[in-house]
Amino acid sequence: MRARYDLADRIAIVTGGAGGLGRGIAHALIEAGAIVELWDADCAALADAVAELGEGARARVLDITDAAAVEVAAQAVFKDHGRIDILVNNAGVLGEVKPVWETMPENFQRVLQVNLFGSYLVTRAVVGLMRRQPARASAITLHPLRGHVVNIASIQGKEGMAKAAAYSASKAGLLALTKSVAKETALDGIIVTAVTPAAAETAMAREISAERRADILGRIPMGRFVEVEEVARLVLWLSSDECSFSTGGIFDLSGGRATY
């Protein structure tokens, strides 16, 4: 029997919501009763995602590296719904798969801009609003909660990986951002956590060569990529009132690759 979570009337934002992982996470949140705002720069993919996810999904075309646009978007969601309960920082790009001396500085910078700086901008805007909203009484915990932030990092952020310096550095930075913001909001009833998946079967995984794929699989003791649904199920728990005392926690989803 699958665990069930009640997210009825919760307002959620999922960045990178048009991609495979973002859609999977959004689907789980919607099934639990949440209304989900999908933020993505790809207009066509967003329309397709909303059509697939149905009534509980909303689309917002947004470049998360644009500070002013992020602020406007966050304010708009807050005005439309009166609060923001869940933020999932999922948007990310892979970048070049090359040794560092062969990489282009503009590509390295782009990966950091999207994966780390963009997540910072969204967190900054949304957490600022979460802190202003009333805390919710919960049937699960005696301690009122204002919101949950879940950052989708990567196992590469823990241990690095050859030919992925930009991606690994960006995800390591996201882990540090998670821990810092969690400490800043610990008394506000805002729970901030991160997930460190191994590679999942998404469009990003399809960008890599067969040789690279074999290399990654060889590092995972379970011998397979993580399923989108497995990531979504963990995010669902981390977004719920059941997760009430794990702020700052980094949750492994690596199939045993790096269990710390």
C-alpha positions in Angstrom: 0.0 0.0 0.0 1.4 3.4 -1.0 1.7 6.2 1.6 -0.9 8.9 1.0 -0.4 12.6 1.8 -3.1 15.2 2.0 -2.0 18.4 0.2 -5.5 19.6 -0.4 -5.6 23.4 -1.1 -1.8 23.7 -1.0 -0.2 26.0 -3.6 3.0 24.7 -5.1 5.6 26.0 -7.6 7.8 23.5 -9.5 10.5 25.1 -11.6 11.6 23.3 -14.7 8.0 22.0 -14.6 7.8 21.2 -18.3 10.5 18.6 -18.2 10.1 14.9 -17.4 11.2 15.1 -13.7 9.2 18.3 -13.2 6.1 16.8 -14.6 6.5 13.7 -12.5 6.9 15.8 -9.3 3.9 18.0 -10.3 1.8 14.9 -11.0 2.5 13.5 -7.5 1.6 16.9 -5.9 -1.6 17.2 -7.9 -2.7 13.7 -7.0 -2.3 14.6 -3.4 -4.6 17.6 -3.9 -2.2 20.5 -4.5 -2.5 23.2 -7.2 0.8 23.4 -9.0 2.3 26.3 -10.9 4.8 25.0 -13.5 7.5 27.5 -14.2 9.6 26.9 -17.3 11.2 28.9 -20.2 9.8 26.5 -22.8 6.4 27.7 -23.8 5.4 24.8 -26.0 6.5 22.2 -23.5 4.6 24.0 -20.8 1.4 23.9 -22.8 1.9 20.2 -23.3 2.6 19.6 -19.6 -0.5 21.4 -18.5 -2.6 19.5 -21.0 -1.1 16.2 -19.7 -1.5 17.1 -16.0 -5.0 18.5 -16.2 -7.0 20.7 -13.9 -4.5 21.1 -11.0 -1.7 22.5 -13.2 -1.0 26.1 -14.1 1.7 27.3 -16.6 3.9 30.3 -16.3 6.6 31.0 -18.9 9.6 32.2 -17.0 13.4 32.5 -17.2 14.5 31.9 -13.6 17.8 33.7 -14.2 15.9 37.0 -14.6 15.7 38.5 -11.1 13.0 41.0 -11.9 10.8 38.4 -13.7 11.2 35.9 -10.8 10.0 38.6 -8.4 7.0 39.5 -10.5 6.1 35.8 -10.9 6.3 35.1 -7.2 4.2 38.1 -6.3 1.6 37.1 -8.9 1.2 33.6 -7.5 1.0 35.0 -4.0 -1.7 37.5 -5.1 -3.7 34.9 -7.0 -3.7 32.3 -4.2 -3.0 34.2 -1.0 -0.1 32.0 -0.1 2.6 29.7 -1.4 3.0 26.4 0.5 5.5 24.4 -1.5 8.5 25.3 -3.7 10.4 22.7 -5.7 13.6 24.0 -7.2 13.9 21.5 -10.1 15.1 23.5 -13.1 18.5 22.6 -14.3 20.8 22.2 -17.3 23.6 19.6 -17.9 26.2 21.7 -19.7 29.2 20.4 -21.6 30.5 16.8 -20.9 34.2 17.6 -21.2 37.3 17.9 -19.0 37.5 21.3 -17.5 40.4 22.5 -19.7 38.2 21.9 -22.8 35.1 23.7 -21.5 33.9 27.1 -22.6 33.6 29.7 -19.8 30.2 30.9 -21.1 28.9 27.3 -20.9 30.2 26.9 -17.3 28.6 30.2 -16.3 25.3 29.3 -17.9 25.1 26.1 -15.9 25.8 28.0 -12.7 23.3 30.7 -13.7 20.4 28.2 -14.1 21.1 25.5 -11.6 22.4 27.6 -8.7 21.7 31.3 -9.2 18.3 30.7 -10.6 17.4 28.5 -7.7 18.7 31.3 -5.4 16.5 33.9 -7.1 13.4 31.8 -6.8 14.1 30.8 -3.2 14.8 34.4 -2.3 11.5 35.6 -3.8 9.3 32.7 -2.5 10.7 32.3 1.0 10.4 36.1 1.5 6.6 35.7 0.8 6.3 32.4 2.8 7.6 34.2 5.9 4.8 36.8 5.6 1.9 34.3 5.4 0.1 32.8 8.4 1.3 29.5 9.7 -1.0 26.6 9.1 -2.2 24.4 12.0 -1.5 20.8 11.3 -3.1 17.5 12.3 0.4 15.9 12.1 2.5 18.1 14.2 1.9 20.5 17.1 4.3 23.0 15.5 2.7 25.3 12.9 4.2 25.3 9.4 4.4 28.0 6.8 5.9 26.1 3.9 8.3 23.6 2.4 11.2 24.1 0.0 12.6 21.1 -1.8 15.8 21.5 -3.9 16.5 18.9 -6.5 20.3 18.6 -6.4 22.4 15.6 -7.6 24.6 12.9 -6.3 27.3 14.7 -8.4 27.0 17.6 -5.9 28.2 15.3 -3.2 31.1 13.6 -4.9 31.8 15.4 -8.2 32.2 13.7 -11.5 34.8 13.8 -14.2 33.7 15.8 -17.3 30.9 17.5 -15.3 32.7 20.2 -13.3 30.0 22.9 -13.9 27.1 20.6 -13.2 28.7 19.1 -10.1 29.8 22.5 -8.8 26.3 24.0 -9.3 24.6 21.1 -7.4 27.2 21.3 -4.6 26.3 25.0 -4.3 22.6 24.1 -4.2 23.3 21.8 -1.2 25.1 24.6 0.6 22.2 27.0 -0.2 19.8 24.4 1.2 21.6 24.2 4.5 22.0 27.9 4.9 18.4 28.8 4.1 17.2 26.0 6.4 19.1 27.6 9.3 17.8 31.1 8.5 14.1 29.9 8.4 14.2 27.3 11.2 12.1 29.5 13.5 9.7 30.5 10.8 8.0 27.1 10.2 9.6 26.8 6.8 11.2 23.4 6.1 14.1 23.4 3.6 15.5 20.1 2.3 17.3 18.7 -0.8 17.3 15.5 -2.7 20.4 14.0 -4.4 19.3 11.7 -7.1 21.5 9.6 -9.3 20.7 9.9 -13.0 17.0 9.5 -13.9 15.5 8.5 -17.2 14.8 12.0 -18.4 15.7 14.2 -21.4 18.9 15.2 -19.6 20.0 11.6 -19.4 19.3 11.2 -23.1 21.8 14.0 -23.9 24.8 11.7 -22.8 26.6 9.2 -24.9 26.3 5.4 -24.5 29.9 5.4 -23.1 29.0 8.1 -20.5 25.8 6.2 -19.6 27.7 3.0 -19.0 30.2 4.9 -16.8 27.4 6.4 -14.7 25.6 3.0 -14.3 28.8 1.4 -13.2 29.0 3.8 -10.3 25.5 2.8 -9.0 25.5 -0.3 -6.8 21.8 -1.0 -7.7 22.8 -1.1 -11.4 20.0 1.2 -12.7 18.9 4.8 -13.0 16.4 6.2 -10.6 12.8 6.3 -11.8 11.0 9.6 -12.0 8.2 8.3 -9.8 10.8 7.4 -7.1 12.0 11.0 -7.0 8.4 12.3 -7.0 7.5 10.1 -4.0 10.3 11.4 -1.9 9.5 15.0 -2.9 5.9 14.4 -1.9 6.9 13.4 1.6 9.4 16.3 1.9 6.6 18.7 0.9 4.1 17.4 3.4 3.4 18.1 7.1 4.9 14.7 7.9 8.3 16.3 7.2 8.3 18.7 10.1 11.7 18.3 11.8 14.2 17.5 9.0 15.0 21.0 7.9 18.5 21.2 6.3 18.4 17.5 5.5 20.0 16.1 2.3 18.2 13.0 1.2 20.0 10.3 -0.8 18.4 8.8 -3.9 21.6 7.4 -5.5 21.0 3.6 -5.4 23.9 3.4 -3.0 26.4 5.5 -5.0 27.1 8.0 -2.1 25.2 7.3 1.1 26.0 10.3 3.2 
